[in-house]
Each structure stands twice: as C-alpha cells, then as structure tokens.
C-alpha cells in the first residue's frame, strides 16, 4: 500500500505493552462480523494502529483475516519510529509497517482500523476528536457495503477480557463485551476494561452502569445453569437481557462469550 505524503503524526506513543494472542477475541469477532465486507472489497486494507513494541498483533491479524478474506493486506502503524524499524524484518506478502498516527498515512482508505489499548492514556474529552479522525479515514459506504469499520477498545494483558466500540464512517454503532468465561466471577468484572469513552461513565445514572447492573442480575438469576458450564449460564443471562436491552447479535456469538449492544443504548448522557 502506498503511503500518503509525509505529515507530522497525530497522537502520542503508547506504553507499547503487547503479548501474542492478546487480541484474539477481537480478531475473531472482526472476522465473523466484517469478513463479508472484506471479501466484497477488491483489495481490502486493514490497519493495526498502535501495535506496540512488538509486531505480534499485526502478524496475527493478517493470519486471522486471511482465513475469511484472502486478499486482505494489513498495515501496522506506529507513532514511535523505533518500533516501526524493529517491525520491518517481519514484513512479508500482505504485511507492512508504517510510521504514523491517527491521520492514517495511506493513500487507500482502509476497510478496517483496529485501535486496541490505544486511547487508555488519553482524556475522555479527546475521544470524540480521535474517533472523528479515524472514521474520516475509513472506506466510505457504497451500495454493497456499510463502509469501513473502526474497532476501538481495551483488553487485559493476556486477552481474557475485552470491551470495544465498533464505528463506521457515520460514527459509533455497537459496543461488544467479550470474556473467557471461566475467568469471570460476574459480568461487571468487565467494567475495568471499558474503553475510554465509557470507563468513567460506570456510575449511577449512566446507561452503561445500568446495563452492567442488569447483566449481573441476569447472571445471578441464571446461576442454576452453571451446572451445565459457564457458557450456558452466559447464554441464559444474555437471553434475559434482550428483554430490556437492544442486543444485536445472537446465540452463535454468545457461545463465544460475547454480547453486542447498540451504541445508542449505552452512550454517555450529555
């Protein structure tokens, strides 16, 4: 993929912390929900933004996306030039690394931008501006596609717990909660992994707080299903949630330890 003319990167360097397989839950969700759009694109470009001190997440993203869209090209973008230099030896067919930030220095608009654990260090007030930068760089919607997808969120160090927001060129669409269910005592344990747009809103009076409260109640009510395993308990709890919350996915994704809710239901008040 060709780079755009050199400009000063937008953003600041992250801590760079990364681990192999850390983003597997996010990647699998992207492949399942966005794979068809990637296949409809002649030369889809996916960006791993802020991949960190090692290139593992970009390498893994290429492998996982090519299982559903073999023509996908992944570009790892980092604001720290030393990290880009360290990643260059890992380049291969379909995988390149570039210096840049939120401006996304590519001539082709990407079909996917994944920004995992990038905004943790920013203020909540900065999130809207960053989202606008990134959504403005996505491939536009067409008759056959809703356009590119931005996936922005947070996970723990070994990828057991994730929460991410999915956005299109028009803005935020959904919020997904995902976990290794065997490590979860209650759904609200995921609160510590809320993305920056929501993490400070987990207080009484805010929708995300009410959602997690109701999720814990549904989880408690589903306790009898625990004898069949944590997965069956999760499925039952999510099914009960659908009575009051706009859950957008179904049992196929619930079985993966996921649940996706419309952004409008959880968006911060004010």
PyMOL commands that set and color helices and strands:
alter all, ss='L'
color gray80, all
select helices_A, chain A and resi 24-40+56-66+81-90+124-135+181-183+187-193+196-199+207-221+223-228+230-241+251-254+263-266
alter helices_A, ss='H'
color red, helices_A
select strands_A, chain A and resi 45-49+73-78+95-99+112-116+149-155+161-168+171-179+258-262
alter strands_A, ss='S'
color yellow, strands_A
deselect
rebuild
show_as cartoon
